Amino acid sequence: MKRTVLALLIFAATANVGRAKVDLVTLPSRDTVQLTIYNSADMTLVRESRALTLKDGKNALQFSWANTLIDPTSLEMLPKANADKIDIAELVYPPRVRNLGLWNLDSGVSGRTPVEITYLTSGLSWRAFYMGTLTEDEKTMRLQGYVRVTNNSGEDYENAQTRLIVGKVHLLDEIVELARRQYPYGRPGVVGAEMPSTPPPTARQRAGEKVRFTMEAALGDAPMKPKEIIKEGLSEYFLYTIEGTETIPTGFSKRLMSFDVEDVPVVNLYKYEQQRYGSRVVRFLSFKNDKEHELGETPIPGGMLKVYRSVGDAGHLSYAGQSSFKYVPVDEDVELNLGDVQNVVVEPKLMNFESENYTFDPRGDVSGWDEVRTFDIEVRNTRDIAVKVEVKRNFNTQYWDLSKSGESGQFEKEDLDTIKFTLVLEPRSAKQFQYTVRTYNGQRQENWSASSQLR
C-alpha cells in the first residue's frame, strides 16, 4: 500500500525545533477521505478524517508530501472534538528538510481525538462519457452516464467518496508548481521564533480559499451518506457526488457509474447541405434535458456519447455513431452529429440553366439580368425504418424567386439565401421533386419582390 503522504514523526527531522518535553504523535491511517475534483483546473480538494492519540501538553506531528503533488501551502488541520482544549499552534517547515511540515499542538486532553485534515493536490482528473442504446424503431434511447477518474497524484486514496465539480475556476498559481517547489514558500524556512506561525497567503492560496469555502458551504458537518447520488448547485459551479466509495490507487483510472435512464425520447434527423457537409448526408440525434425526456434533474457534463442500436431479440448491438457535446443545462436541447451515412442518399442534378431579361445602361453595357436554374432532387431511404430528411439549398444572393413541383414535402425560407425542404420517407422508398430558382442580378434586383419568393 502506498503511503507517501503521511508518515511517523522522525526525531532527526525535528531535532532543530528546540522544544523540551514534546510528545511524538504517530499519524494513524485515514478513517474517511473525500475527493472533490474540478474538471476545469488541475485541482482537487482532499478532506480526510483521522483519530490522533494525543498526550496532555505539547505534541508534535509530521506531515510529509514527498513524491506527491500536494500543495503544502494549503495544509490545514482542525480538531473535530474538544476544539476548545486543543490549540494547533503552528505549521512549520524545518530548514534544509524537503517535503516535510511539522504541526505543533498544545492539548488539554489525552487520548484519541478526531481531526480533519484538508489540502489541495494536483494529478487527479475526471472526464464524462456516455453510452446510448437506441430501440429498433429508434424512437427512444437508453442513456447511461459514466465518469472516469484518473489518479496521477502520487498518493493512493482508499474508500474515497468522489465528488465532481463542473464549472470554471481561475488560479493565479498552478498547484503542481507549488507542489514541486524545493521549499513550500520558495526558500528554506526558519524554525522557531524567527519564523512566522502563519505565512502570508499566496495568490493561489487566496484562490484556493474561495474553493474551500465553497466546498465547506456544501458539506457542513453532516456525516457522509454512502450509496446515494447527490447533485446540487453551488453558485457558478455544479456538484456531483458519485454513489458510494471507491479505492483509486495512484497510476490507475477507474470508471464510475453516474446515471442510467431508460426510454429517453429522441429525434433522428438526416441533413443534406452541400455547402456545409459536401455531397454526403449527415445523421443527427437530438433530445432535451428535461423531465419530459426522463432527464432534467441536473445539468449534463460535456463528454463523448457513443450510440448503438438494438438488433433482434438476442440483444445484439450495431454501432450507429458517436459525438462529443458540451455542458448541457437543464431544459436545453442536445443535437449530436453522428457523422455521414450511406443508407440515406440525396442527389441533386442541374437540369437546365439560362439567363434572360437583360437590361442596359445609357452606354449600352449590360446593367442587369436574370439567371434561371432548374434542379431535380432525388432522395432515397434504403433503411428498414422511416426517416426524416432535411434538404437545404443555398443561393449566392438574397434576390431570388422559387417555384417547385413533385414530392418536396414541407419547405420554407431558412434565411436570406437558403431554402429548406423537409421530407419523411417510408422504409426502402424514394421521393423526387424539382424546383426552379430565378436570381436577380444588377439593376434587375429592383424588379424583385420578397412577397413572391416562394410559389
C-alpha atoms as one frame of an Amber mdcrd trajectory, in Angstrom:
protein
   0.000   0.000   0.000   1.403   3.370  -0.979   1.766   5.774   1.960   3.956
   8.579   0.660   1.961  11.445   2.157   1.726  10.715   5.855   4.478   9.288
   7.992   5.689   8.920  11.559   7.426  11.770  13.261  11.174  11.279  12.885
  13.253  12.722  15.664  16.135  13.621  13.362  13.845  15.795  11.285  12.691
  17.742  14.309  15.857  17.963  16.322  16.287  21.621  15.423  12.917  22.593
  16.805  14.433  23.057  20.237  11.360  22.219  22.314  11.535  20.223  25.565
   9.005  17.608  26.701   7.373  17.287  23.287   5.307  14.101  22.907   5.732
  12.465  19.489   2.461  11.612  17.794   2.017   8.876  15.210  -0.393   9.853
  12.451  -2.843   6.945  12.032  -4.462   5.742   8.830  -7.453   7.572   7.412
 -10.920   6.856   8.740 -12.601   8.552   5.782 -11.442  10.538   2.763 -13.348
  12.715   0.366 -12.094  13.944  -3.028 -13.640  16.987  -4.717 -12.208  17.133
  -8.241 -12.535  20.074 -10.624 -12.696  19.366 -14.348 -11.640  22.845 -15.479
  -8.427  23.090 -13.427  -5.794  20.650 -12.216  -7.063  20.883  -8.653  -8.604
  18.543  -6.083  -9.706  19.331  -2.548  -8.900  16.399  -0.242 -10.694  16.128
   3.087  -9.502  13.406   5.463 -10.645  12.364   8.931  -8.225  10.652  11.323
  -8.092   9.899  15.052  -4.915  11.123  16.790  -3.691   9.769  20.121  -2.641
  12.920  21.983  -0.928  13.438  25.315  -1.776  16.227  27.722   0.655  19.033
  26.887   2.751  19.673  23.812   2.574  17.290  20.858   4.353  17.292  17.504
   3.054  15.796  14.282   4.887  15.380  10.996   3.304  15.587   7.552   5.322
  14.529   4.506   4.273  15.064   0.887   7.314  13.511  -0.805   6.623  12.033
  -4.271   3.167  13.625  -4.416   1.638  16.730  -5.981   0.184  18.133  -2.749
   0.365  21.902  -2.333   1.989  22.276   1.118   0.789  25.867   1.472  -2.814
  24.611   1.536  -2.468  22.236   4.510  -4.978  22.712   7.326  -5.921  20.656
  10.386  -8.933  21.126  12.665  -9.969  19.154  15.761 -13.463  17.670  15.489
 -13.857  17.208  19.252 -12.620  19.189  22.273 -11.804  22.081  19.975 -11.690
  24.463  22.964  -8.987  22.333  24.631  -6.735  21.744  21.626  -4.633  24.508
  20.111  -2.976  23.795  16.761  -0.272  26.362  17.367   1.616  26.362  14.075
   2.723  24.501  10.997   6.437  24.989  10.396   8.760  23.756   7.661  12.149
  22.677   9.117  15.113  24.218   7.253  17.107  22.034   4.844  14.413  19.361
   5.077  12.381  18.964   1.948   8.760  17.857   1.565   8.076  17.914   5.290
   5.985  20.023   7.630   5.701  19.935  11.397   2.482  20.677  13.263   2.907
  21.792  16.894  -0.149  21.146  19.084  -0.992  22.116  22.665  -3.559  19.664
  24.050  -5.528  19.956  27.271  -6.782  16.387  26.957  -5.214  12.983  26.416
  -6.451  10.063  24.382  -7.928   9.595  20.906  -9.038  12.822  19.275 -10.670
  13.022  15.815  -9.208  15.634  13.477  -9.871  16.736   9.944  -7.003  17.421
   7.527  -7.619  19.270   4.260  -5.298  20.187   1.404  -5.218  20.823  -2.327
  -3.466  18.489  -4.726  -2.900  18.068  -8.454  -2.855  14.942 -10.588  -6.482
  13.846 -10.092  -8.772  14.385 -13.058 -12.103  13.215 -14.397 -14.000  13.152
 -17.639 -17.540  12.148 -18.504 -18.560   9.754 -21.269 -21.863   8.219 -22.245
 -23.431   5.221 -23.975 -26.747   5.486 -25.797 -28.673   2.393 -26.908 -31.486
   3.031 -29.380 -34.516   0.778 -29.654 -35.059  -0.921 -33.009 -37.536   1.751
 -34.108 -35.070   4.425 -32.875 -37.791   6.408 -31.108 -36.300   6.064 -27.612
 -32.829   5.516 -26.195 -31.343   4.148 -23.010 -28.802   6.730 -21.826 -26.014
   5.662 -19.464 -23.561   8.150 -17.996 -20.112   7.269 -16.693 -17.182   9.129
 -15.151 -13.569   8.051 -15.498 -11.438   9.275 -12.586  -7.646   9.159 -13.118
  -5.166   9.395 -10.251  -1.631  10.568 -11.048  -1.215  12.454  -7.768   1.381
  10.113  -6.237  -0.947   9.112  -3.370  -3.368   6.198  -3.016  -6.877   7.058
  -1.882  -8.748   4.127  -0.330 -12.530   4.032   0.041 -12.801   7.614  -1.121
 -16.075   9.411  -1.634 -15.725  11.099  -5.026 -17.280  14.459  -5.812 -17.008
  16.200  -9.171 -17.249  19.921  -9.846 -18.447  21.287 -13.191 -17.501  24.937
 -13.643 -14.586  27.266 -14.288 -12.095  28.243 -11.611  -9.287  30.766 -12.095
  -5.935  30.068 -10.440  -3.062  32.537 -10.433  -0.584  29.787  -9.467  -0.648
  26.177 -10.627  -0.858  23.732  -7.719   1.523  21.311  -9.414   4.215  24.014
  -9.465   3.686  24.795  -5.790   3.940  21.087  -5.004   7.262  20.786  -6.845
   8.946  23.714  -5.093  12.072  22.779  -3.189  10.647  24.617  -0.184   6.958
  25.473   0.398   7.412  29.248   0.172  10.314  29.306  -2.247  13.261  29.283
   0.215  14.326  27.404   3.380  12.175  28.362   6.365  13.376  29.443   9.790
  12.077  27.300  12.616  11.211  28.821  15.949  10.563  32.408  16.941  12.095
  33.843  13.752   9.564  32.071  11.514   6.009  33.400  11.414   3.498  30.810
  12.545   1.132  31.764   9.722   2.969  32.685   6.494   1.287  35.256   4.258
  -1.135  33.636   1.805  -0.036  33.209  -1.772  -2.183  34.235  -4.727  -3.039
  30.576  -5.291  -3.891  30.183  -1.637  -6.352  33.063  -1.815  -7.964  31.476
  -4.884  -7.978  28.124  -3.106  -9.709  29.610  -0.088 -12.696  30.516  -2.263
 -12.854  26.909  -3.456 -12.555  25.570   0.092 -15.224  27.884   1.440 -17.490
  26.828  -1.432 -16.930  23.210  -0.502 -17.487  23.884   3.199 -20.810  25.503
   2.432 -21.875  22.388   0.565 -20.510  19.926   3.120 -21.346  21.347   6.518
 -20.637  18.966   9.387 -23.141  16.282   8.416 -21.741  12.738   8.066 -21.374
  11.318   4.574 -24.238   9.134   3.358 -22.959   6.320   1.129 -24.869   4.738
  -1.746 -26.588   7.916  -2.853 -26.104  10.189  -5.845 -26.345  13.804  -4.763
 -26.301  16.586  -7.335 -26.552  20.215  -6.305 -25.742  23.730  -7.495 -23.052
  25.897  -5.912 -23.426  29.387  -7.468 -21.386  29.210 -10.691 -20.397  25.558
 -10.072 -22.354  22.306 -10.083 -21.504  19.462  -7.718 -21.902  15.739  -8.477
 -21.441  13.185  -5.697 -20.852   9.701  -7.091 -22.578   6.808  -5.333 -20.669
   5.000  -2.593 -16.884   4.937  -2.146 -14.054   3.765  -4.372 -10.365   2.937
  -3.955  -8.327   4.842  -6.529  -4.596   3.941  -6.411  -2.085   6.329  -7.933
  -1.279   5.480 -11.536  -4.734   3.999 -12.125  -8.053   5.072 -13.612 -11.478
   3.891 -12.518 -14.832   4.030 -14.278 -17.763   5.041 -12.098 -21.466   4.960
 -12.993 -23.136   8.378 -12.949 -26.702   7.631 -14.110 -28.779   5.140 -16.119
 -32.042   6.326 -17.713 -34.358   4.168 -19.821 -36.647   5.293 -22.661 -35.357
   8.798 -23.377 -37.392  10.109 -26.370 -35.120  11.034 -29.277 -35.455  12.532
 -32.761 -33.420  11.259 -35.713 -32.871  13.773 -38.486 -30.834  13.398 -41.683
 -29.442  16.624 -43.099 -28.128  17.465 -46.543 -26.459  20.834 -47.172 -23.829
  20.813 -49.880 -22.016  23.966 -48.797 -21.604  22.657 -45.229 -21.380  18.854
 -45.476 -20.400  18.219 -49.085 -22.193  15.511 -51.050 -22.908  13.237 -48.040
 -25.999  13.078 -45.835 -25.233  13.616 -42.153 -27.213  11.996 -39.339 -28.210
  13.957 -36.235 -29.693  12.646 -32.991 -31.399  15.077 -30.617 -33.105  15.047
 -27.230 -33.812  17.533 -24.465 -32.520  17.636 -20.912 -35.944  17.966 -19.284
 -38.427  15.841 -17.337 -40.492  15.099 -20.439 -37.418  13.269 -21.778 -36.850
  11.411 -18.453 -33.973  13.782 -17.637 -33.859  17.381 -16.388 -32.888  16.855
 -12.751 -29.376  18.238 -13.245 -27.141  19.635 -15.991 -25.246  17.043 -18.033
 -21.446  17.422 -18.073 -19.888  17.598 -21.509 -18.337  14.427 -22.899 -18.413
  11.819 -25.651 -21.590   9.834 -26.433 -21.322   6.561 -28.351 -24.615   5.445
 -29.854 -25.667   1.867 -30.619 -28.878   0.310 -31.921 -30.565  -2.815 -30.594
 -30.808  -5.510 -33.260 -33.010  -8.584 -32.884 -34.291 -10.380 -29.810 -30.847
 -11.670 -28.826 -29.817  -8.245 -27.582 -27.152  -7.658 -30.212 -25.984  -4.108
 -30.857 -24.901  -2.315 -34.008 -22.762   0.810 -33.917 -24.591   3.973 -35.040
 -22.018   6.710 -34.436 -20.551   8.997 -31.813 -20.386  12.678 -30.991 -18.923
  14.920 -28.324 -21.008  17.659 -26.735 -20.548  20.484 -24.261 -22.171  21.045
 -20.865 -25.970  20.825 -21.216 -28.053  22.939 -18.769 -31.488  21.824 -17.611
 -34.245  22.396 -20.212 -31.718  22.763 -23.047 -31.696  20.753 -26.294 -28.883
  18.432 -27.323 -28.157  17.829 -31.025 -25.459  15.269 -31.775 -23.702  14.930
 -35.118 -23.265  11.179 -35.619 -21.421  11.607 -38.916 -22.243  10.969 -42.555
 -24.197   7.926 -43.703 -24.627   5.890 -46.866 -28.072   4.421 -46.270 -29.831
   7.758 -46.900 -28.914   9.479 -50.170 -29.701  12.898 -51.636 -28.775  13.517
 -55.271 -29.316  16.992 -56.785 -28.986  17.430 -60.553 -28.904  20.665 -62.532
 -31.397  20.079 -65.352 -31.429  23.468 -67.049 -29.731  26.878 -66.937 -30.480
  30.039 -68.856 -30.103  33.804 -68.497 -32.688  36.342 -69.657 -34.296  39.757
 -69.107 -31.130  41.719 -69.838 -31.144  45.445 -69.176 -28.644  48.011 -70.465
 -27.311  51.317 -69.239 -27.154  54.502 -71.432 -23.753  53.418 -72.796 -25.158
  50.104 -73.984 -23.466  47.952 -71.342 -25.346  45.174 -69.558 -26.663  46.515
 -66.238 -28.919  43.672 -65.121 -30.115  40.184 -65.911 -31.864  37.086 -64.504
 -30.413  33.609 -64.124 -32.841  30.676 -64.108 -31.781  27.224 -62.869 -33.889
  24.084 -62.640 -32.816  21.302 -60.284 -34.055  17.741 -59.901 -33.672  16.331
 -56.347 -33.900  12.603 -55.626 -33.987  11.388 -52.013 -33.601   7.655 -51.237
 -34.045   5.787 -47.961 -32.507   2.300 -48.004 -33.116   1.697 -44.275 -35.750
  -0.642 -42.809 -37.362   2.198 -40.817 -38.888   5.530 -41.830 -36.567   8.551
 -41.823 -36.933  12.316 -41.769 -34.677  14.193 -44.197 -33.892  17.904 -44.306
 -32.528  19.256 -47.601 -31.085  22.771 -47.644 -30.195  24.646 -50.814 -28.081
  27.794 -50.771 -28.120  30.640 -53.288 -25.449  33.258 -53.952 -27.800  36.197
 -53.487 -30.769  37.306 -51.416 -32.684  38.325 -54.540 -34.395  35.155 -55.743
 -37.750  33.560 -56.517 -38.504  29.837 -56.352 -41.188  27.518 -57.670 -41.369
  23.768 -57.062 -43.134  20.619 -58.205 -43.171  16.972 -57.142 -42.917  15.369
 -53.672 -40.990  18.138 -51.974 -42.824  17.889 -48.646 -42.736  20.964 -46.420
 -40.473  23.792 -47.493 -39.623  27.158 -46.021 -37.206  30.038 -46.267 -34.379
  29.402 -43.783 -32.617  32.753 -44.129 -31.834  35.382 -46.787 -30.184  32.936
 -49.180 -31.275  29.442 -48.001 -34.343  27.293 -48.635 -35.161  24.148 -46.626
 -37.192  21.119 -47.763 -38.319  18.584 -45.119 -39.417  15.111 -46.255 -40.464
  11.907 -44.483 -39.599   8.718 -46.337 -41.058   5.311 -45.591 -38.714   2.300
 -45.289 -36.889   1.457 -48.525 -38.523   4.224 -50.530 -37.596   7.237 -52.628
 -39.021  10.655 -53.466 -38.272  13.063 -56.272 -39.067  16.737 -56.778 -37.986
  19.704 -58.856 -37.529  23.369 -58.155 -36.699  26.339 -60.328 -34.881  29.298
 -58.851 -34.619  32.694 -60.545 -31.891  35.020 -59.242 -31.889  38.756 -59.988
 -28.603  40.464 -60.787 -27.587  44.116 -61.167 -30.431  46.548 -61.888 -32.837
  43.632 -62.183 -32.787  43.442 -58.376 -35.108  46.463 -58.455 -37.743  44.205
 -60.047 -37.531  41.621 -57.259 -40.269  41.342 -54.650 -39.823  39.401 -51.380
 -43.559  38.644 -51.266 -43.310  36.413 -54.326 -40.247  34.368 -53.362 -41.986
  31.045 -52.672 -44.563  29.643 -55.026
